[in-house]
Amino acid sequence: MADSAADIVVAGHICLDIIPALPSHPEGLSQLLSPGKLVEIGPASLSTGGAVANTGLALRRLGFGARLMGKIGDDAFGRSIRECLDAYGEGASDGMIVSAGESSSYTIVISPPGIDRIFLHATGTNDTFEAADVSVEALAGVRLFHFGYPPLMRGMYERGGEELVRLLGTAKAAGATVSLDMARPDPASEAGRADWRGILARALPEVDVFLPSMEEILFMLRPDTYRELSARSGGEELIGLADGPLLASLAEELLGMGVAVAGIKLGEHGLYVRTTGDAARLQAMGACAPDGDALAGWLGRELLAPCFAVDVQGTTGAGDCTIAGLLGGLASGQTLERTLLSAVGAGACNVERADAVSGIPRWEALQRRIDAGWPQRAPGLTLPGWTQAADGGLWSGAR
């Protein structure tokens, strides 16, 4: 049974998604939205987006006590964000940081049938999030602190990321296991031009579990490789061009920068994880550190968990829900192998619904589904020297 106490904090980026129902248009988006034209549309739906809503609500749906700490304004959009959160359970918005006189973040999602989506995003209060917004008192008794999407929060990457480092250090000093997720910024934006290698070099010593996607970490650490693979992909996702040596090289660099567990999200190909071979670093992971006999099972491992087979209805929030499953495994004291299966299991449940979190079941139901022999997909990546586990659930690296 998942712990119902609020001992997990999910902080970072949150926004209101405004999604108008748009008609199809055979001549494309430019004709649909041509200047001076009145276009009749349908009702708009409102939902929350961002790491706080997606990962935090997924944890709450799994049955874990998760406090959601995003920053919103005292405006109509801020009130809508709170209403959307509270629709998932009384008190879900209680941890929101409300800043008087500021504008909440929102995104207008322009998504006509058969046309790729356009997002019009206002960063709002996410830009003014600072370390002082999360007090030491708010971290009392917290076992796990997760922070998401600092590249979409100006205060977190300005001045070399000093606010991000201060925030993560405060959570670490409070005794929590610290987890960090990223987002890929627009390369032409201020965030895209930031020195991410430098920011990560300062921040990652305060991070126990780092969980970027392959595209995000390539963009930040290997921009030349990112551009090369982007050209080779012809506009498609880069993940299918990953292989075992590239993943191992990226993870080794991240471990060298200070993290204990380096995870790389691979979309439809699953989740790759490599852990430190330093037992002292694992033991210093905070309140959710593996200990006793469990420690050896986390030490110096390299694993890939392929996705479970499902009928995909949508991929919104899939990476965030995968993270929720992994954090749930950490908080529950699961083995590394089972934690990875819980992660990709939560991600698979997510994509069975079109929205971000309604497909997430209770923790016990997720574990039963995994135990019942839920089939997994082949990873579809080149993994020279890797071996498949006897039960077929995971692949182990060549190291």
Residue, then its C-alpha position, 0 to 999 in steps of 0.5 A: m500500500a502506498d504511503s498516504a503521508a505527504d512526504i514527497v514534494v513535486a516543485g517547478h513548472i506549472c501552467l494552464d493549458i487552454i485548448p479550443a476545439l478547432p475545425s478541420h481545414p483542408e488548406g492548412l493552418s495558415q488559411l484557418l488563421s489568416p488575418g482579419k478572418l472570423v473563425e467559428i470554433g468550439p468550446a475550450s477545455l482547460s487543464t494543467g500542464g507542466a512537471v508539477a501537475n503531471t508528475g505530482l498528480a500522477l503520484r497522487r493518483l498512484g496513492f502517494g502523498a505528494r505536495l504540489m509546489g508550483k508558483i501562480g499568480d492571484d489572477a483568473f488563470g491562477r484560480s483556474i489552475r487551482e480548480c483543475l488541481d483540486a478536481y483530482g482530490e481535495g487539497a491538491s492545490d494547497g501547496m501552490i505558491v501564490s504571488a500577488g500581482e503576478s500573471s500565471s503561466y498559460t499555454i494556448v494549444i492550437s491543434p486543428p484535426g490533422i495539423d501539427r500543434i502550435f503552442l503559444h506559451a506565456t511563462g508567467t510566474n514560472d520565471t520568478f520562481e526562486a529558492a526562497d519560495v520553498s522554505v526549510e519548514a516546507l521541507a520538514g519531513v520530506r523524503l523525496f524532492h522532485f523539481g521539474y523543467p528549470p529550462l522553462m523558468r528564467g530564474m532557474y537558469e539566469r546567473g549560471g543557475e545559482e537559484l537552482v543550485r541553492l534550491l536543490g542544495t536546500a532540499k538536499a540539506a533537509g535530508a530528502t532524496v533529490s530528483l531533477d527533470m529537464a525540458r528542451p528549450d527553444p534553441a533560439s531563446e534565452a534559455g536555449r543560449a544558456d550555458w547548460r553544461g556549466i549549470l549542470a556542473r554546479a547543480l548535479p552534485e546536489v542531485d541524486v536522481f537525474l532524469p532528462s530525455m535523450e534529446e534534452i541531455l544531448f542538447m545540453l551536453r553534446p550540441d554538436t552531436y545533437r545537431e548531427l543527429s537532428a540532420r540525420s533524423g530528417g525532422e523525426e525524433l532523435i531517440g531512434l538513433a541512440d545506441g548503447p555506447l552513446l547512452a553509456s557515454l552520456a550516463e558516465e558523464l552525468l555520474g562524473m558530474g555528481v549524480a547517483v542515478a542517471g536516467i535517460k528517457l527514451g520515449e517509445h524505446g523505454l527508460y535507460v538507467r545507470t547507477t554509480g559504482d560508489a557505495a558511499r554516494l548511493q548511501a548519501m542519496g537521502a531518505c530514499a537511499p537503498d540500504g542494507d541488502a538492497l544496496a548491492g542491487w543498485l550499485g554499478r548497474e546499467l539497465l534498460a526497461p522497454c515500454f509495456a505494450v499498450d494501445v496508444q491514445g496520446t503521449t501528453g505527460a508520458g515522460d512525467c508519469t514515467i518519472a512518477g512511477l520511478l519516484g514511487g518505486l524509490a519511495s516504496g523501497q523497491t529493487l532497482e529492477r522493479t523500480l524501472l518496471s514501475a516507471v515504464g508501467a506508469g508511463a504505459c498507463n498514461v498513454e492509454r488515455a489522451d490526457a496527461v494523468s487520467g490513465i494512472p491507476r492506484w499503485e497496487a493495481l499497477q503492480r498487479r498488472i506488471d505481475a500478471g505478465w504484461p508484455q513488453r515491446a522490444p527496445g528497438l535500439t542498437l545495444p552491442g554486448w547487452t543481454q536480456a534478463a531471463d524473464g525478458g523484462l529488462w536488458s543489462g548493459a555490456r559493462 
